[in-house]
């Protein structure tokens, strides 16, 4: 499992940032919850990215997917180093929501696959930005806070790129 997890990043956190905001007030996840949710999402990110690298029809979507797998692999290796030192537990699989998205994407082809993948990347990366900002600001473990601070600009860059690519679909390009 660690080998698979080592090849992914902790970026797409679909649904996790929402847990911090239930009831209108920000709820702080513990460092342990951050690691668990981020590692689950990391497995999903690499699985979605590998699928998109094979299935996407637009070159920019394929390139984006390949970058996701590459960038996410580097950052996740760093997280795993922290996890191993501190004894935090990582997710055993990518979870039901991410598996449902993988199944949905697996059933799509052509332009519809590209559009849905990029839409999912926008949603996931926006939630990841929220999650990593919260950890960087409120995390109790100094090393995890620093990791979140260091990784946040990459997540924000991925979000910007995903929006740019997705906007091309809206423009009929």
C-alpha positions in Angstrom: 0.0 0.0 0.0 2.8 2.4 0.8 4.2 1.9 -2.7 1.0 2.8 -4.3 0.5 5.7 -1.9 4.1 6.8 -2.6 3.2 7.4 -6.2 0.4 9.9 -5.5 -0.1 13.2 -3.9 -2.5 14.5 -1.4 -4.3 17.0 -3.5 -7.7 16.1 -4.4 -9.7 16.1 -1.3 -13.2 16.0 -2.6 -15.6 16.4 0.3 -12.9 16.9 3.0 -12.8 20.7 3.2 -16.6 20.6 3.6 -16.2 18.8 6.9 -14.4 21.7 8.3 -17.3 24.1 7.4 -20.4 22.2 8.5 -22.7 24.3 10.5 -21.2 27.5 9.2 -18.3 27.5 11.6 -14.9 26.1 10.7 -14.3 22.8 12.4 -10.6 21.9 12.8 -9.6 18.5 11.7 -6.9 16.9 13.8 -3.5 16.3 12.3 -4.3 12.6 12.2 -7.5 13.3 10.3 -5.6 15.6 7.9 -3.1 12.8 7.1 -5.8 10.1 6.8 -8.0 12.2 4.4 -5.1 13.6 2.5 -3.6 10.1 1.9 -7.0 8.8 0.8 -7.3 11.6 -1.6 -3.7 11.1 -2.8 -4.4 7.6 -3.8 -7.4 8.8 -5.8 -5.4 11.6 -7.4 -2.9 9.2 -8.9 -5.5 6.7 -10.0 -7.6 9.5 -11.7 -4.4 10.9 -13.2 -3.2 7.6 -14.6 -6.6 7.0 -16.1 -6.7 10.5 -17.7 -3.1 10.1 -19.0 -4.3 7.1 -21.0 -7.8 8.1 -21.9 -7.9 11.9 -22.5 -8.2 13.0 -26.0 -6.9 16.6 -25.7 -3.2 16.9 -25.4 -3.4 19.5 -22.7 -5.6 17.2 -20.5 -3.1 14.4 -21.0 -0.2 16.7 -20.0 -2.1 17.9 -17.0 -2.8 14.4 -15.9 0.8 13.4 -16.3 1.9 16.4 -14.2 -0.6 15.5 -11.5 0.9 12.0 -11.2 4.5 13.4 -11.2 3.9 16.3 -8.8 1.7 14.3 -6.5 4.2 11.5 -6.3 7.0 13.9 -5.1 4.9 15.6 -2.5 3.4 12.4 -1.2 6.8 10.8 -0.7 7.5 13.8 1.6 4.3 13.3 3.5 5.0 9.6 3.9 8.4 10.4 5.4 6.6 12.6 8.0 4.0 9.9 8.6 6.5 7.2 9.2 8.5 9.3 11.7 5.4 10.4 13.6 3.3 7.3 13.5 0.3 8.7 11.8 -1.9 6.2 10.0 -2.6 6.6 6.3 -5.7 5.5 4.4 -5.9 1.9 3.2 -7.8 2.8 0.0 -9.1 5.8 -1.8 -12.5 5.7 -0.2 -16.1 5.4 -1.6 -16.4 8.9 -3.1 -13.2 8.7 -4.9 -13.9 5.1 -6.1 -17.3 6.3 -7.4 -15.6 9.0 -9.4 -13.0 6.6 -10.8 -15.9 4.3 -11.9 -17.7 7.2 -13.4 -14.6 8.4 -15.3 -13.9 4.9 -16.4 -17.2 4.8 -18.2 -16.6 8.0 -20.2 -14.8 8.5 -23.4 -13.7 11.4 -25.7 -14.6 15.0 -25.0 -17.0 14.0 -22.2 -14.2 12.2 -20.4 -11.9 15.3 -20.7 -14.6 17.7 -19.6 -15.6 15.6 -16.6 -12.0 14.9 -15.5 -11.1 18.6 -15.6 -14.3 19.6 -13.8 -13.4 17.1 -11.1 -9.9 18.5 -10.9 -11.3 22.0 -10.3 -13.6 20.8 -7.5 -11.0 18.6 -5.9 -8.2 21.1 -6.0 -10.4 23.9 -4.6 -11.2 21.7 -1.7 -7.6 20.7 -1.3 -6.6 24.4 -1.2 -9.0 24.9 1.6 -7.8 21.8 3.5 -4.1 22.6 3.2 -4.7 26.3 4.1 -6.5 25.1 7.3 -3.7 22.7 8.1 -1.0 25.3 7.5 -2.8 27.7 9.7 -4.2 25.5 12.5 -2.3 22.2 12.4 -0.7 21.2 15.8 2.2 19.3 14.3 4.9 21.7 13.2 6.2 19.4 10.4 2.7 18.8 9.0 2.1 22.6 9.1 5.3 23.2 7.2 4.4 20.5 4.7 1.0 22.1 4.1 2.6 25.5 3.7 5.2 24.2 1.2 2.7 22.2 -0.8 -0.1 24.8 -1.0 1.4 26.9 -3.9 1.6 23.7 -6.0 -2.0 22.9 -5.3 -3.0 26.5 -6.1 -1.0 26.2 -9.4 -2.8 23.0 -10.3 -6.2 24.7 -9.6 -5.2 27.6 -11.9 -4.2 25.2 -14.7 -7.3 23.1 -14.3 -9.5 26.1 -14.6 -7.6 27.3 -17.7 -8.0 24.0 -19.4 -11.6 23.6 -18.4 -12.4 27.1 -19.7 -11.4 26.0 -23.2 -14.3 23.5 -23.1 -16.7 26.3 -22.2 -15.4 28.4 -25.1 -16.1 25.6 -27.6 -12.4 25.2 -28.3 
